[in-house]
């Protein structure tokens, strides 16, 4: 604790070696939040700090990091005495004066308790419970913004666990990975008995509007460097992938046998019989060009099909569980879509190749992906569409599922398929 208090008073500056003018220095603020920002001796380290060093080196921009208590770190940006703060989850109050970058990290937030609790009742206030939290944490900020009273706030995760074990609080929210790291150093006697998935939460850098207004190109350039500078943000566990597969099997697996889908795929396969790769590339390029134009004849020809309208209806009825749907022919070209895709040809992508050429009809679950436009994580589940007479693969059905929505259903009974 004494070390942390000293850290709050300490100003740490990390400067790139490039001799840029003082006006070009990007001023960042943060607080100590392991494993993202940690003290290692007399310098600042951690996964977010390392990622920022890589990003700013790629951008050839000078920067400095100052350490404050979390509220002060945010206030410095609001008061325009700093340009950005990190590592932060999305917050309504910060959105008024800053814009969040693409994710540097992904957290899995869980409710932890020693008695069975219904997470949705905790958020709605239907179930009375004493909620604890880590002072200045993203979890406390999120709970308060969602109308949840945090009754007790402490300075360390160990204190939070001890209060739960002593029955001074009933529940708290924490990132699964961060809590497990902490628990490796503590007695098993204070491990929470129950956990319930709450949500995925992304952590990024909030850049002040005053800073971004000076350079419209900065944030897109910053975001573009995150992928090469950040290790794989997260991966799904085997248990989570099994749950996703169960949801897909119960709700959507039967779609591949629907007569209207099979007929539409057969029709396009007939139209594209003998199509060359050169023509496929031309159509794909036309589609990508049209995404930036007002007139979109090729895109509209797919979007206006009755099957596309049916897919749009299904996505709308899914309560945001479905992020997108696409149906392709045997070449991987779009037959029907629920919304505009980035490209027309899916045939060179894993979500097509990993399922179309299989000898069985097992679905393929892709990696966890972040959709910048919707700011949600999703996973694509692909299934073969087979001809009922020949049992040959004729196309592919791809459904994007919001990973947070899927996992929140983990401990809830699945509803009948639509």
VOMIFI-838328 format. One record per residue (C-alpha): residue in three letters; x, y, z. Coordinates in steps of 0.5 Angstrom, whole numbers, plus 500, padded with zeros to 3 digits. Layout:
REM residues N
<rec resn="Ala" xx="X" yy="Y" zz="Z"/>
...
REM end
This chain:
REM residues 418
<rec resn="Unk" xx="500" yy="500" zz="500"/>
<rec resn="Unk" xx="506" yy="505" zz="502"/>
<rec resn="Unk" xx="509" yy="503" zz="495"/>
<rec resn="Unk" xx="502" yy="505" zz="492"/>
<rec resn="Unk" xx="501" yy="511" zz="495"/>
<rec resn="Unk" xx="508" yy="513" zz="493"/>
<rec resn="Unk" xx="506" yy="512" zz="486"/>
<rec resn="Unk" xx="501" yy="516" zz="486"/>
<rec resn="Unk" xx="505" yy="522" zz="488"/>
<rec resn="Unk" xx="511" yy="520" zz="483"/>
<rec resn="Unk" xx="511" yy="523" zz="476"/>
<rec resn="Unk" xx="514" yy="518" zz="471"/>
<rec resn="Unk" xx="516" yy="520" zz="464"/>
<rec resn="Unk" xx="517" yy="515" zz="458"/>
<rec resn="Unk" xx="520" yy="519" zz="452"/>
<rec resn="Unk" xx="522" yy="516" zz="446"/>
<rec resn="Unk" xx="528" yy="517" zz="443"/>
<rec resn="Unk" xx="526" yy="521" zz="437"/>
<rec resn="Unk" xx="528" yy="529" zz="437"/>
<rec resn="Unk" xx="521" yy="532" zz="436"/>
<rec resn="Unk" xx="519" yy="538" zz="438"/>
<rec resn="Unk" xx="516" yy="539" zz="445"/>
<rec resn="Unk" xx="509" yy="541" zz="442"/>
<rec resn="Unk" xx="509" yy="534" zz="439"/>
<rec resn="Unk" xx="509" yy="530" zz="445"/>
<rec resn="Unk" xx="503" yy="526" zz="447"/>
<rec resn="Unk" xx="502" yy="527" zz="454"/>
<rec resn="Unk" xx="499" yy="520" zz="457"/>
<rec resn="Unk" xx="496" yy="519" zz="464"/>
<rec resn="Unk" xx="495" yy="513" zz="468"/>
<rec resn="Unk" xx="494" yy="509" zz="475"/>
<rec resn="Unk" xx="497" yy="503" zz="477"/>
<rec resn="Unk" xx="493" yy="497" zz="475"/>
<rec resn="Unk" xx="496" yy="490" zz="474"/>
<rec resn="Unk" xx="498" yy="487" zz="469"/>
<rec resn="Unk" xx="497" yy="493" zz="465"/>
<rec resn="Unk" xx="501" yy="498" zz="469"/>
<rec resn="Unk" xx="505" yy="496" zz="474"/>
<rec resn="Unk" xx="512" yy="498" zz="478"/>
<rec resn="Unk" xx="518" yy="494" zz="476"/>
<rec resn="Unk" xx="523" yy="498" zz="481"/>
<rec resn="Unk" xx="523" yy="505" zz="479"/>
<rec resn="Unk" xx="520" yy="505" zz="472"/>
<rec resn="Unk" xx="513" yy="503" zz="469"/>
<rec resn="Unk" xx="512" yy="497" zz="466"/>
<rec resn="Unk" xx="506" yy="492" zz="464"/>
<rec resn="Unk" xx="502" yy="490" zz="458"/>
<rec resn="Unk" xx="499" yy="496" zz="456"/>
<rec resn="Unk" xx="505" yy="500" zz="457"/>
<rec resn="Unk" xx="509" yy="495" zz="453"/>
<rec resn="Unk" xx="504" yy="496" zz="447"/>
<rec resn="Unk" xx="504" yy="504" zz="447"/>
<rec resn="Unk" xx="512" yy="503" zz="447"/>
<rec resn="Unk" xx="511" yy="499" zz="440"/>
<rec resn="Unk" xx="505" yy="503" zz="438"/>
<rec resn="Unk" xx="509" yy="510" zz="439"/>
<rec resn="Unk" xx="515" yy="508" zz="436"/>
<rec resn="Unk" xx="511" yy="505" zz="430"/>
<rec resn="Unk" xx="508" yy="512" zz="429"/>
<rec resn="Unk" xx="515" yy="516" zz="430"/>
<rec resn="Unk" xx="511" yy="520" zz="436"/>
<rec resn="Unk" xx="514" yy="522" zz="442"/>
<rec resn="Unk" xx="510" yy="521" zz="449"/>
<rec resn="Unk" xx="510" yy="521" zz="456"/>
<rec resn="Unk" xx="506" yy="518" zz="461"/>
<rec resn="Unk" xx="505" yy="521" zz="468"/>
<rec resn="Unk" xx="502" yy="516" zz="474"/>
<rec resn="Unk" xx="496" yy="519" zz="478"/>
<rec resn="Unk" xx="490" yy="517" zz="482"/>
<rec resn="Unk" xx="485" yy="514" zz="477"/>
<rec resn="Unk" xx="480" yy="520" zz="478"/>
<rec resn="Unk" xx="486" yy="525" zz="477"/>
<rec resn="Unk" xx="488" yy="521" zz="471"/>
<rec resn="Unk" xx="482" yy="522" zz="468"/>
<rec resn="Unk" xx="481" yy="529" zz="470"/>
<rec resn="Unk" xx="487" yy="531" zz="467"/>
<rec resn="Unk" xx="485" yy="530" zz="460"/>
<rec resn="Unk" xx="478" yy="533" zz="461"/>
<rec resn="Unk" xx="482" yy="539" zz="463"/>
<rec resn="Unk" xx="486" yy="539" zz="457"/>
<rec resn="Unk" xx="492" yy="538" zz="461"/>
<rec resn="Unk" xx="494" yy="532" zz="458"/>
<rec resn="Unk" xx="492" yy="528" zz="452"/>
<rec resn="Unk" xx="490" yy="521" zz="454"/>
<rec resn="Unk" xx="489" yy="516" zz="459"/>
<rec resn="Unk" xx="489" yy="509" zz="460"/>
<rec resn="Unk" xx="487" yy="503" zz="460"/>
<rec resn="Unk" xx="480" yy="505" zz="461"/>
<rec resn="Unk" xx="473" yy="501" zz="459"/>
<rec resn="Unk" xx="468" yy="505" zz="455"/>
<rec resn="Unk" xx="465" yy="510" zz="460"/>
<rec resn="Unk" xx="459" yy="515" zz="459"/>
<rec resn="Unk" xx="462" yy="521" zz="462"/>
<rec resn="Unk" xx="469" yy="520" zz="459"/>
<rec resn="Unk" xx="465" yy="520" zz="452"/>
<rec resn="Unk" xx="463" yy="527" zz="453"/>
<rec resn="Unk" xx="471" yy="529" zz="452"/>
<rec resn="Unk" xx="475" yy="524" zz="449"/>
<rec resn="Unk" xx="474" yy="518" zz="444"/>
<rec resn="Unk" xx="476" yy="511" zz="446"/>
<rec resn="Unk" xx="481" yy="507" zz="442"/>
<rec resn="Unk" xx="481" yy="500" zz="439"/>
<rec resn="Unk" xx="482" yy="495" zz="445"/>
<rec resn="Unk" xx="489" yy="494" zz="448"/>
<rec resn="Unk" xx="486" yy="489" zz="452"/>
<rec resn="Unk" xx="480" yy="484" zz="453"/>
<rec resn="Unk" xx="477" yy="483" zz="460"/>
<rec resn="Unk" xx="472" yy="477" zz="462"/>
<rec resn="Unk" xx="468" yy="480" zz="468"/>
<rec resn="Unk" xx="465" yy="476" zz="473"/>
<rec resn="Unk" xx="461" yy="477" zz="479"/>
<rec resn="Unk" xx="464" yy="473" zz="485"/>
<rec resn="Unk" xx="460" yy="471" zz="491"/>
<rec resn="Unk" xx="460" yy="466" zz="496"/>
<rec resn="Unk" xx="453" yy="464" zz="495"/>
<rec resn="Unk" xx="448" yy="463" zz="489"/>
<rec resn="Unk" xx="446" yy="470" zz="486"/>
<rec resn="Unk" xx="443" yy="472" zz="480"/>
<rec resn="Unk" xx="447" yy="477" zz="476"/>
<rec resn="Unk" xx="441" yy="480" zz="472"/>
<rec resn="Unk" xx="438" yy="481" zz="479"/>
<rec resn="Unk" xx="444" yy="484" zz="482"/>
<rec resn="Unk" xx="444" yy="489" zz="476"/>
<rec resn="Unk" xx="436" yy="491" zz="477"/>
<rec resn="Unk" xx="436" yy="492" zz="484"/>
<rec resn="Unk" xx="431" yy="486" zz="485"/>
<rec resn="Unk" xx="436" yy="482" zz="489"/>
<rec resn="Unk" xx="439" yy="486" zz="495"/>
<rec resn="Unk" xx="446" yy="485" zz="496"/>
<rec resn="Unk" xx="452" yy="489" zz="499"/>
<rec resn="Unk" xx="457" yy="490" zz="493"/>
<rec resn="Unk" xx="464" yy="491" zz="494"/>
<rec resn="Unk" xx="469" yy="494" zz="489"/>
<rec resn="Unk" xx="476" yy="496" zz="488"/>
<rec resn="Unk" xx="477" yy="504" zz="489"/>
<rec resn="Unk" xx="478" yy="507" zz="482"/>
<rec resn="Unk" xx="477" yy="501" zz="478"/>
<rec resn="Unk" xx="474" yy="500" zz="471"/>
<rec resn="Unk" xx="469" yy="495" zz="474"/>
<rec resn="Unk" xx="467" yy="500" zz="480"/>
<rec resn="Unk" xx="466" yy="506" zz="474"/>
<rec resn="Unk" xx="462" yy="501" zz="470"/>
<rec resn="Unk" xx="457" yy="499" zz="476"/>
<rec resn="Unk" xx="456" yy="506" zz="478"/>
<rec resn="Unk" xx="454" yy="508" zz="471"/>
<rec resn="Unk" xx="449" yy="503" zz="471"/>
<rec resn="Unk" xx="446" yy="505" zz="477"/>
<rec resn="Unk" xx="449" yy="499" zz="482"/>
<rec resn="Unk" xx="451" yy="502" zz="489"/>
<rec resn="Unk" xx="458" yy="500" zz="491"/>
<rec resn="Unk" xx="457" yy="499" zz="498"/>
<rec resn="Unk" xx="464" yy="498" zz="500"/>
<rec resn="Unk" xx="471" yy="500" zz="496"/>
<rec resn="Unk" xx="478" yy="498" zz="498"/>
<rec resn="Unk" xx="485" yy="499" zz="495"/>
<rec resn="Unk" xx="487" yy="492" zz="494"/>
<rec resn="Unk" xx="484" yy="485" zz="491"/>
<rec resn="Unk" xx="486" yy="482" zz="497"/>
<rec resn="Unk" xx="482" yy="486" zz="501"/>
<rec resn="Unk" xx="476" yy="485" zz="497"/>
<rec resn="Unk" xx="477" yy="477" zz="498"/>
<rec resn="Unk" xx="478" yy="478" zz="505"/>
<rec resn="Unk" xx="471" yy="482" zz="506"/>
<rec resn="Unk" xx="468" yy="477" zz="502"/>
<rec resn="Unk" xx="470" yy="471" zz="506"/>
<rec resn="Unk" xx="468" yy="475" zz="512"/>
<rec resn="Unk" xx="461" yy="476" zz="510"/>
<rec resn="Unk" xx="462" yy="484" zz="510"/>
<rec resn="Unk" xx="460" yy="484" zz="502"/>
<rec resn="Unk" xx="456" yy="479" zz="498"/>
<rec resn="Unk" xx="459" yy="480" zz="491"/>
<rec resn="Unk" xx="464" yy="484" zz="487"/>
<rec resn="Unk" xx="466" yy="484" zz="480"/>
<rec resn="Unk" xx="473" yy="483" zz="477"/>
<rec resn="Unk" xx="476" yy="481" zz="471"/>
<rec resn="Unk" xx="477" yy="473" zz="471"/>
<rec resn="Unk" xx="485" yy="473" zz="469"/>
<rec resn="Unk" xx="487" yy="479" zz="474"/>
<rec resn="Unk" xx="483" yy="475" zz="480"/>
<rec resn="Unk" xx="486" yy="468" zz="478"/>
<rec resn="Unk" xx="493" yy="472" zz="478"/>
<rec resn="Unk" xx="492" yy="475" zz="485"/>
<rec resn="Unk" xx="489" yy="468" zz="488"/>
<rec resn="Unk" xx="495" yy="464" zz="486"/>
<rec resn="Unk" xx="499" yy="468" zz="492"/>
<rec resn="Unk" xx="493" yy="468" zz="497"/>
<rec resn="Unk" xx="490" yy="462" zz="501"/>
<rec resn="Unk" xx="485" yy="458" zz="498"/>
<rec resn="Unk" xx="480" yy="459" zz="504"/>
<rec resn="Unk" xx="478" yy="466" zz="501"/>
<rec resn="Unk" xx="477" yy="463" zz="494"/>
<rec resn="Unk" xx="470" yy="465" zz="492"/>
<rec resn="Unk" xx="465" yy="460" zz="491"/>
<rec resn="Unk" xx="461" yy="462" zz="485"/>
<rec resn="Unk" xx="462" yy="466" zz="479"/>
<rec resn="Unk" xx="457" yy="468" zz="474"/>
<rec resn="Unk" xx="459" yy="471" zz="467"/>
<rec resn="Unk" xx="457" yy="479" zz="467"/>
<rec resn="Unk" xx="461" yy="481" zz="460"/>
<rec resn="Unk" xx="467" yy="482" zz="456"/>
<rec resn="Unk" xx="470" yy="489" zz="457"/>
<rec resn="Unk" xx="475" yy="492" zz="452"/>
<rec resn="Unk" xx="481" yy="497" zz="455"/>
<rec resn="Unk" xx="484" yy="502" zz="451"/>
<rec resn="Unk" xx="486" yy="509" zz="451"/>
<rec resn="Unk" xx="482" yy="515" zz="451"/>
<rec resn="Unk" xx="484" yy="521" zz="447"/>
<rec resn="Unk" xx="481" yy="528" zz="449"/>
<rec resn="Unk" xx="477" yy="531" zz="443"/>
<rec resn="Unk" xx="482" yy="537" zz="444"/>
<rec resn="Unk" xx="488" yy="533" zz="442"/>
<rec resn="Unk" xx="484" yy="529" zz="436"/>
<rec resn="Unk" xx="482" yy="536" zz="433"/>
<rec resn="Unk" xx="489" yy="538" zz="432"/>
<rec resn="Unk" xx="490" yy="531" zz="428"/>
<rec resn="Unk" xx="484" yy="528" zz="424"/>
<rec resn="Unk" xx="489" yy="522" zz="422"/>
<rec resn="Unk" xx="492" yy="521" zz="429"/>
<rec resn="Unk" xx="487" yy="516" zz="432"/>
<rec resn="Unk" xx="486" yy="511" zz="425"/>
<rec resn="Unk" xx="494" yy="511" zz="425"/>
<rec resn="Unk" xx="494" yy="509" zz="432"/>
<rec resn="Unk" xx="489" yy="504" zz="432"/>
<rec resn="Unk" xx="492" yy="501" zz="426"/>
<rec resn="Unk" xx="498" yy="499" zz="430"/>
<rec resn="Unk" xx="495" yy="496" zz="435"/>
<rec resn="Unk" xx="494" yy="489" zz="432"/>
<rec resn="Unk" xx="502" yy="488" zz="430"/>
<rec resn="Unk" xx="504" yy="491" zz="437"/>
<rec resn="Unk" xx="499" yy="487" zz="442"/>
<rec resn="Unk" xx="499" yy="480" zz="443"/>
<rec resn="Unk" xx="493" yy="476" zz="441"/>
<rec resn="Unk" xx="488" yy="479" zz="446"/>
<rec resn="Unk" xx="484" yy="473" zz="448"/>
<rec resn="Unk" xx="482" yy="466" zz="446"/>
<rec resn="Unk" xx="476" yy="462" zz="447"/>
<rec resn="Unk" xx="477" yy="456" zz="452"/>
<rec resn="Unk" xx="475" yy="449" zz="450"/>
<rec resn="Unk" xx="469" yy="450" zz="455"/>
<rec resn="Unk" xx="466" yy="457" zz="452"/>
<rec resn="Unk" xx="467" yy="454" zz="445"/>
<rec resn="Unk" xx="463" yy="448" zz="447"/>
<rec resn="Unk" xx="457" yy="453" zz="449"/>
<rec resn="Unk" xx="457" yy="457" zz="443"/>
<rec resn="Unk" xx="457" yy="450" zz="439"/>
<rec resn="Unk" xx="451" yy="448" zz="443"/>
<rec resn="Unk" xx="447" yy="455" zz="442"/>
<rec resn="Unk" xx="449" yy="455" zz="435"/>
<rec resn="Unk" xx="446" yy="447" zz="434"/>
<rec resn="Unk" xx="440" yy="449" zz="438"/>
<rec resn="Unk" xx="438" yy="455" zz="434"/>
<rec resn="Unk" xx="441" yy="455" zz="428"/>
<rec resn="Unk" xx="443" yy="449" zz="425"/>
<rec resn="Unk" xx="437" yy="447" zz="422"/>
<rec resn="Unk" xx="437" yy="453" zz="417"/>
<rec resn="Unk" xx="442" yy="449" zz="413"/>
<rec resn="Unk" xx="436" yy="445" zz="411"/>
<rec resn="Unk" xx="431" yy="450" zz="409"/>
<rec resn="Unk" xx="428" yy="449" zz="402"/>
<rec resn="Unk" xx="429" yy="457" zz="401"/>
<rec resn="Unk" xx="436" yy="457" zz="403"/>
<rec resn="Unk" xx="438" yy="451" zz="399"/>
<rec resn="Unk" xx="434" yy="453" zz="393"/>
<rec resn="Unk" xx="437" yy="460" zz="393"/>
<rec resn="Unk" xx="444" yy="457" zz="393"/>
<rec resn="Unk" xx="443" yy="452" zz="387"/>
<rec resn="Unk" xx="440" yy="458" zz="383"/>
<rec resn="Unk" xx="446" yy="462" zz="384"/>
<rec resn="Unk" xx="451" yy="456" zz="383"/>
<rec resn="Unk" xx="447" yy="455" zz="376"/>
<rec resn="Unk" xx="448" yy="462" zz="374"/>
<rec resn="Unk" xx="456" yy="462" zz="376"/>
<rec resn="Unk" xx="457" yy="455" zz="373"/>
<rec resn="Unk" xx="464" yy="456" zz="370"/>
<rec resn="Unk" xx="466" yy="462" zz="373"/>
<rec resn="Unk" xx="473" yy="464" zz="372"/>
<rec resn="Unk" xx="477" yy="466" zz="378"/>
<rec resn="Unk" xx="479" yy="473" zz="374"/>
<rec resn="Unk" xx="471" yy="474" zz="374"/>
<rec resn="Unk" xx="471" yy="473" zz="381"/>
<rec resn="Unk" xx="476" yy="478" zz="383"/>
<rec resn="Unk" xx="473" yy="483" zz="378"/>
<rec resn="Unk" xx="466" yy="482" zz="382"/>
<rec resn="Unk" xx="470" yy="482" zz="389"/>
<rec resn="Unk" xx="473" yy="489" zz="387"/>
<rec resn="Unk" xx="467" yy="492" zz="384"/>
<rec resn="Unk" xx="463" yy="490" zz="391"/>
<rec resn="Unk" xx="469" yy="493" zz="395"/>
<rec resn="Unk" xx="469" yy="499" zz="391"/>
<rec resn="Unk" xx="461" yy="500" zz="392"/>
<rec resn="Unk" xx="462" yy="500" zz="399"/>
<rec resn="Unk" xx="464" yy="507" zz="399"/>
<rec resn="Unk" xx="459" yy="510" zz="394"/>
<rec resn="Unk" xx="452" yy="512" zz="394"/>
<rec resn="Unk" xx="450" yy="508" zz="388"/>
<rec resn="Unk" xx="451" yy="500" zz="389"/>
<rec resn="Unk" xx="448" yy="496" zz="384"/>
<rec resn="Unk" xx="452" yy="489" zz="386"/>
<rec resn="Unk" xx="451" yy="490" zz="393"/>
<rec resn="Unk" xx="443" yy="492" zz="392"/>
<rec resn="Unk" xx="442" yy="486" zz="388"/>
<rec resn="Unk" xx="444" yy="482" zz="394"/>
<rec resn="Unk" xx="441" yy="486" zz="399"/>
<rec resn="Unk" xx="434" yy="486" zz="395"/>
<rec resn="Unk" xx="433" yy="479" zz="395"/>
<rec resn="Unk" xx="428" yy="476" zz="399"/>
<rec resn="Unk" xx="433" yy="471" zz="402"/>
<rec resn="Unk" xx="437" yy="477" zz="405"/>
<rec resn="Unk" xx="431" yy="480" zz="407"/>
<rec resn="Unk" xx="429" yy="474" zz="411"/>
<rec resn="Unk" xx="436" yy="474" zz="414"/>
<rec resn="Unk" xx="435" yy="481" zz="416"/>
<rec resn="Unk" xx="429" yy="479" zz="420"/>
<rec resn="Unk" xx="432" yy="474" zz="423"/>
<rec resn="Unk" xx="438" yy="478" zz="426"/>
<rec resn="Unk" xx="433" yy="483" zz="428"/>
<rec resn="Unk" xx="429" yy="478" zz="432"/>
<rec resn="Unk" xx="435" yy="475" zz="436"/>
<rec resn="Unk" xx="436" yy="481" zz="441"/>
<rec resn="Unk" xx="443" yy="483" zz="438"/>
<rec resn="Unk" xx="445" yy="476" zz="439"/>
<rec resn="Unk" xx="447" yy="475" zz="432"/>
<rec resn="Unk" xx="452" yy="480" zz="429"/>
<rec resn="Unk" xx="451" yy="478" zz="422"/>
<rec resn="Unk" xx="449" yy="473" zz="417"/>
<rec resn="Unk" xx="452" yy="471" zz="410"/>
<rec resn="Unk" xx="450" yy="465" zz="405"/>
<rec resn="Unk" xx="455" yy="463" zz="400"/>
<rec resn="Unk" xx="455" yy="459" zz="394"/>
<rec resn="Unk" xx="460" yy="454" zz="392"/>
<rec resn="Unk" xx="465" yy="459" zz="390"/>
<rec resn="Unk" xx="464" yy="463" zz="396"/>
<rec resn="Unk" xx="460" yy="469" zz="393"/>
<rec resn="Unk" xx="455" yy="472" zz="397"/>
<rec resn="Unk" xx="448" yy="469" zz="396"/>
<rec resn="Unk" xx="444" yy="473" zz="401"/>
<rec resn="Unk" xx="447" yy="477" zz="407"/>
<rec resn="Unk" xx="444" yy="481" zz="413"/>
<rec resn="Unk" xx="448" yy="487" zz="412"/>
<rec resn="Unk" xx="453" yy="489" zz="408"/>
<rec resn="Unk" xx="460" yy="485" zz="408"/>
<rec resn="Unk" xx="467" yy="488" zz="407"/>
<rec resn="Unk" xx="467" yy="484" zz="401"/>
<rec resn="Unk" xx="463" yy="479" zz="396"/>
<rec resn="Unk" xx="468" yy="473" zz="396"/>
<rec resn="Unk" xx="469" yy="469" zz="402"/>
<rec resn="Unk" xx="472" yy="464" zz="398"/>
<rec resn="Unk" xx="479" yy="465" zz="400"/>
<rec resn="Unk" xx="477" yy="466" zz="408"/>
<rec resn="Unk" xx="478" yy="461" zz="413"/>
<rec resn="Unk" xx="470" yy="461" zz="415"/>
<rec resn="Unk" xx="469" yy="459" zz="408"/>
<rec resn="Unk" xx="475" yy="454" zz="407"/>
<rec resn="Unk" xx="475" yy="451" zz="414"/>
<rec resn="Unk" xx="468" yy="448" zz="413"/>
<rec resn="Unk" xx="466" yy="447" zz="405"/>
<rec resn="Unk" xx="472" yy="442" zz="404"/>
<rec resn="Unk" xx="470" yy="438" zz="410"/>
<rec resn="Unk" xx="468" yy="431" zz="409"/>
<rec resn="Unk" xx="463" yy="432" zz="415"/>
<rec resn="Unk" xx="458" yy="437" zz="416"/>
<rec resn="Unk" xx="461" yy="439" zz="423"/>
<rec resn="Unk" xx="461" yy="447" zz="424"/>
<rec resn="Unk" xx="467" yy="451" zz="424"/>
<rec resn="Unk" xx="468" yy="456" zz="430"/>
<rec resn="Unk" xx="473" yy="462" zz="428"/>
<rec resn="Unk" xx="477" yy="466" zz="432"/>
<rec resn="Unk" xx="475" yy="471" zz="437"/>
<rec resn="Unk" xx="474" yy="478" zz="433"/>
<rec resn="Unk" xx="473" yy="485" zz="434"/>
<rec resn="Unk" xx="468" yy="489" zz="430"/>
<rec resn="Unk" xx="470" yy="496" zz="430"/>
<rec resn="Unk" xx="464" yy="499" zz="427"/>
<rec resn="Unk" xx="459" yy="495" zz="433"/>
<rec resn="Unk" xx="465" yy="495" zz="438"/>
<rec resn="Unk" xx="463" yy="488" zz="440"/>
<rec resn="Unk" xx="467" yy="482" zz="440"/>
<rec resn="Unk" xx="464" yy="476" zz="436"/>
<rec resn="Unk" xx="465" yy="469" zz="433"/>
<rec resn="Unk" xx="463" yy="466" zz="426"/>
<rec resn="Unk" xx="460" yy="460" zz="426"/>
<rec resn="Unk" xx="460" yy="457" zz="419"/>
<rec resn="Unk" xx="456" yy="451" zz="417"/>
<rec resn="Unk" xx="456" yy="447" zz="410"/>
<rec resn="Unk" xx="449" yy="447" zz="406"/>
<rec resn="Unk" xx="448" yy="441" zz="403"/>
<rec resn="Unk" xx="444" yy="438" zz="397"/>
<rec resn="Unk" xx="439" yy="434" zz="400"/>
<rec resn="Unk" xx="439" yy="429" zz="394"/>
<rec resn="Unk" xx="446" yy="428" zz="393"/>
<rec resn="Unk" xx="449" yy="430" zz="400"/>
<rec resn="Unk" xx="454" yy="434" zz="397"/>
<rec resn="Unk" xx="456" yy="441" zz="399"/>
<rec resn="Unk" xx="453" yy="447" zz="395"/>
<rec resn="Unk" xx="455" yy="453" zz="400"/>
<rec resn="Unk" xx="456" yy="455" zz="406"/>
<rec resn="Unk" xx="452" yy="459" zz="412"/>
<rec resn="Unk" xx="456" yy="464" zz="416"/>
<rec resn="Unk" xx="453" yy="467" zz="423"/>
<rec resn="Unk" xx="456" yy="472" zz="427"/>
<rec resn="Unk" xx="455" yy="471" zz="434"/>
<rec resn="Unk" xx="456" yy="476" zz="440"/>
<rec resn="Unk" xx="461" yy="473" zz="445"/>
<rec resn="Unk" xx="458" yy="477" zz="451"/>
<rec resn="Unk" xx="451" yy="475" zz="449"/>
<rec resn="Unk" xx="452" yy="468" zz="448"/>
<rec resn="Unk" xx="456" yy="467" zz="455"/>
<rec resn="Unk" xx="451" yy="471" zz="459"/>
<rec resn="Unk" xx="446" yy="465" zz="457"/>
<rec resn="Unk" xx="451" yy="460" zz="460"/>
<rec resn="Unk" xx="448" yy="459" zz="466"/>
<rec resn="Unk" xx="441" yy="460" zz="463"/>
<rec resn="Unk" xx="436" yy="455" zz="460"/>
<rec resn="Unk" xx="436" yy="456" zz="452"/>
<rec resn="Unk" xx="430" yy="458" zz="449"/>
<rec resn="Unk" xx="427" yy="454" zz="444"/>
<rec resn="Unk" xx="429" yy="456" zz="437"/>
<rec resn="Unk" xx="426" yy="461" zz="432"/>
REM end
